[in-house]
Amino acid sequence: METTLVLEKEAVENLLPQKFPFVMVDKMYAYTETSLVSGLKIQNDNIFSSDTLFLEAGLIEHMAQSVALHTGYQFFLKNEIAPTGYIGSIKEIEIKKLPQINDTIQSTVTILQEFAGITLVDIVTTLNNEQIASGQMKTVLAK
C-alpha cells in the first residue's frame, strides 16, 4: 500500500495521551472518518525492544495507540480536546512475525462500529507490505 505522510513525529505526539518513552506511533500516513494508517520506526532505545526485536507488547501498544491517534485527530479537526481513552477489550490478536530495530511498521485501523464513546476497530500491522499482526480492539472514552 502506498501512502502519503500526513503528520510526522511531533504533531503525532501532540495528539496522543502517551508521552516519551511510551509513544509507539510516530507517523500518520492517512486519515478518514472510518480509518487511519499509522507508522512507527522502531528505535534501539524503544522500551519494548529486546536485543534486535520489537516485542509482542510493543506491537499491541502500537496498535492501541494507532486507535488513540484516530480519536485524537478526530477531535483536533473539530478544534476540541480529546478525552482520555481506555482499551475495553482486545480480541483475536495474531502476531505472525516480530519486527526488528530500524524497521518501520504500518498499522491500518478500520472503524467497525462507533457508538456513545465506544469504538470497535479492526487493526492490521504490516512490515514491508507483509502482514505481521492483526486483531480487534474495543476502546472506551472517559467521560
Phi, psi and chi 1 to 4 in degrees:
 res  aa     phi    psi   chi1   chi2   chi3   chi4
   1 MET       -  122.7  168.2 -165.7  -69.5      -
   2 GLU   -90.6  129.0 -170.3  168.5  -35.5      -
   3 THR  -129.1  159.8   52.6      -      -      -
   4 THR  -108.8  132.6  -56.1      -      -      -
   5 LEU   -67.8  124.8 -175.2   63.0      -      -
   6 VAL  -101.2  -48.1  175.5      -      -      -
   7 LEU  -132.9  141.9  -65.8  176.6      -      -
   8 GLU  -102.3 -176.9  -65.9 -152.9   42.9      -
   9 LYS   -46.0  -55.3 -175.0  176.9  170.9   98.5
  10 GLU   -62.7  -44.1 -173.3  176.7  -40.2      -
  11 ALA   -65.6  -40.0      -      -      -      -
  12 VAL   -62.5  -46.2  166.3      -      -      -
  13 GLU   -60.9  -31.4  -73.2  179.8    3.2      -
  14 ASN   -70.0  -18.3  -72.7  -28.5      -      -
  15 LEU   -97.0   -6.3  -63.6  171.2      -      -
  16 LEU  -105.6  145.1  -67.0  172.0      -      -
  17 PRO   -74.4  -23.4   22.2  -29.3      -      -
  18 GLN   -74.4  149.9  -66.5   82.8    3.8      -
  19 LYS  -127.9  162.2  -59.0  -60.0  171.2 -146.8
  20 PHE   -52.2  137.0 -180.0   83.0      -      -
  21 PRO   -95.8   18.7   36.1  -36.1      -      -
  22 PHE  -100.4   11.5 -152.1   67.7      -      -
  23 VAL   -83.5  124.0  175.5      -      -      -
  24 MET  -116.7   16.5  -62.5  -61.2  134.8      -
  25 VAL  -136.4  131.6  177.7      -      -      -
  26 ASP  -129.0    4.4   61.2    8.2      -      -
  27 LYS  -149.0  149.4  -67.6  174.9 -172.1   65.1
  28 MET  -123.8  117.5 -176.3  172.0   76.3      -
  29 TYR   -92.2  -32.5  -66.1  102.6      -      -
  30 ALA  -154.9  149.3      -      -      -      -
  31 TYR  -145.3  135.1  169.6   87.7      -      -
  32 THR  -136.4  174.8   70.6      -      -      -
  33 GLU   -61.8  -24.0  -74.1 -173.3   17.8      -
  34 THR  -118.2   10.0   58.4      -      -      -
  35 SER  -160.0  166.3   67.4      -      -      -
  36 LEU  -157.7  145.5  175.1  126.2      -      -
  37 VAL  -120.5  121.4  179.4      -      -      -
  38 SER  -117.7  169.6   65.1      -      -      -
  39 GLY  -145.1  162.5      -      -      -      -
  40 LEU  -150.8  124.5  173.9   67.6      -      -
  41 LYS   -91.6  120.1  179.5  168.0 -177.7  173.2
  42 ILE   -79.9  118.9  -58.4  159.3      -      -
  43 GLN   -96.4  158.1  -55.0  -67.2  -29.2      -
  44 ASN   -69.7  -15.9   61.3   -5.1      -      -
  45 ASP   -94.9    8.4   62.9   -9.7      -      -
  46 ASN   -63.9  134.1 -171.1  -65.0      -      -
  47 ILE   -66.6  -15.1   61.1  172.8      -      -
  48 PHE  -101.7   16.7  -70.3  114.9      -      -
  49 SER   -95.0  143.0  -63.2      -      -      -
  50 SER  -140.0  122.6  178.6      -      -      -
  51 ASP    56.2 -112.8  -62.8  -41.0      -      -
  52 THR  -108.5    3.2   62.8      -      -      -
  53 LEU  -108.7  152.7  -65.5  176.2      -      -
  54 PHE   -96.7  119.5 -172.8   55.4      -      -
  55 LEU   -74.5  165.2  -58.4  175.0      -      -
  56 GLU   -54.0  -44.3  -69.1   90.7  -17.1      -
  57 ALA   -60.3  -36.2      -      -      -      -
  58 GLY   -66.9  -40.5      -      -      -      -
  59 LEU   -62.1  -45.0  -88.6  173.9      -      -
  60 ILE   -65.8  -40.5  -67.1  169.0      -      -
  61 GLU   -66.5  -38.1 -175.4   60.1   29.6      -
  62 HIS   -60.0  -43.5  165.3   75.2      -      -
  63 MET   -62.5  -45.7  -65.2  163.9   94.9      -
  64 ALA   -64.5  -41.3      -      -      -      -
  65 GLN   -69.9  -25.4  -72.0 -174.2   24.3      -
  66 SER   -64.9  -38.9  -63.7      -      -      -
  67 VAL   -65.0  -44.3  178.4      -      -      -
  68 ALA   -61.4  -36.0      -      -      -      -
  69 LEU   -64.9  -40.4  179.0   58.5      -      -
  70 HIS   -58.8  -47.5 -175.1  -86.7      -      -
  71 THR   -64.2  -45.4  -59.0      -      -      -
  72 GLY   -60.6  -41.3      -      -      -      -
  73 TYR   -70.3  -35.9 -165.0   64.3      -      -
  74 GLN   -58.3  -46.1 -149.6  170.5   31.7      -
  75 PHE   -70.6  -36.8  -83.0   82.6      -      -
  76 PHE   -58.1  -43.5  169.6   78.4      -      -
  77 LEU   -63.7  -27.6  -68.7  174.4      -      -
  78 LYS   -90.6    3.7  -64.5 -172.5  -75.4 -172.7
  79 ASN    59.7   39.3 -152.8   20.3      -      -
  80 GLU  -123.7  156.9  -63.6  176.3   11.9      -
  81 ILE   -82.3  129.9  -63.8  171.9      -      -
  82 ALA   -74.0  134.2      -      -      -      -
  83 PRO   -73.3  161.4   24.4  -30.1      -      -
  84 THR   -68.7  141.2  -57.8      -      -      -
  85 GLY  -118.4  158.6      -      -      -      -
  86 TYR  -131.7  150.3  -57.9   95.4      -      -
  87 ILE   -77.0  121.2  -62.2  172.5      -      -
  88 GLY   -85.1  -39.6      -      -      -      -
  89 SER  -161.2  154.5   67.1      -      -      -
  90 ILE  -124.1  131.6  -61.9  174.3      -      -
  91 LYS  -136.0  140.6 -176.0  173.0  141.9 -178.5
  92 GLU    53.8   41.5  -60.0  173.4   13.1      -
  93 ILE   -74.2  128.9  -65.4  -71.1      -      -
  94 GLU  -127.6  122.2 -179.7 -178.6    9.5      -
  95 ILE  -113.2  115.7  -63.2  174.4      -      -
  96 LYS   -93.2  -27.9  -62.5  177.4 -179.2  178.8
  97 LYS  -158.4  143.0  178.7  179.6  179.5  178.8
  98 LEU   -97.5  131.4  -65.7  176.4      -      -
  99 PRO   -73.4  166.9   22.7  -27.4      -      -
 100 GLN  -110.9  165.8  -63.1 -170.8   12.7      -
 101 ILE   -57.0  139.5  -68.5  170.5      -      -
 102 ASN    80.3   -5.1  -66.6  -39.7      -      -
 103 ASP   -74.7  152.6  -77.6  -15.9      -      -
 104 THR  -114.7  120.1  -62.1      -      -      -
 105 ILE  -102.0  155.6   56.7  175.5      -      -
 106 GLN  -129.3  140.6  -76.8 -169.0   -6.0      -
 107 SER  -123.0  135.4  -75.1      -      -      -
 108 THR  -107.2  120.0  -59.5      -      -      -
 109 VAL  -101.7  127.9  174.1      -      -      -
 110 THR  -120.6  121.5  -56.0      -      -      -
 111 ILE   -75.6  121.5  -51.4  -64.4      -      -
 112 LEU   -92.7  -41.0  -58.7  174.6      -      -
 113 GLN  -150.6  146.2  -74.1 -176.9  -38.0      -
 114 GLU  -145.9  121.6 -165.7  168.4   23.7      -
 115 PHE  -156.8  128.5  179.8   73.2      -      -
 116 ALA    52.3   42.9      -      -      -      -
 117 GLY    81.2    3.2      -      -      -      -
 118 ILE  -110.0  128.3  -60.7  171.4      -      -
 119 THR  -125.6  130.3  -54.8      -      -      -
 120 LEU  -107.2  126.7  176.2   63.6      -      -
 121 VAL  -130.2  154.6  -59.9      -      -      -
 122 ASP  -108.6  136.5 -171.5   59.3      -      -
 123 ILE  -131.1  133.1  -52.0  167.2      -      -
 124 VAL  -126.0  126.7  174.6      -      -      -
 125 THR  -110.1  134.3  -59.2      -      -      -
 126 THR  -125.6  158.0   60.1      -      -      -
 127 LEU  -134.6  117.5  171.0   63.4      -      -
 128 ASN    52.6   46.0  -61.0  -37.1      -      -
 129 ASN    65.6   11.6  -65.0  -41.4      -      -
 130 GLU  -105.3  127.3  173.7 -169.3   -7.7      -
 131 GLN   -67.8  123.0 -176.9  176.2  -43.1      -
 132 ILE  -114.0  -16.6   61.6  168.0      -      -
 133 ALA  -157.9  153.4      -      -      -      -
 134 SER  -158.2  163.1   62.6      -      -      -
 135 GLY   168.2 -177.1      -      -      -      -
 136 GLN  -123.9  146.3  -73.5 -171.3   -9.4      -
 137 MET  -135.6  148.9  -71.5 -174.4 -175.8      -
 138 LYS  -116.8  126.6 -172.1  179.7  -71.3 -176.8
 139 THR  -115.8  153.9   60.7      -      -      -
 140 VAL  -130.3  130.7 -179.3      -      -      -
 141 LEU   -85.4  138.0  -65.7 -179.8      -      -
 142 ALA   -69.7  148.0      -      -      -      -
 143 LYS  -104.4      -  -59.0 -144.3  174.7 -156.6
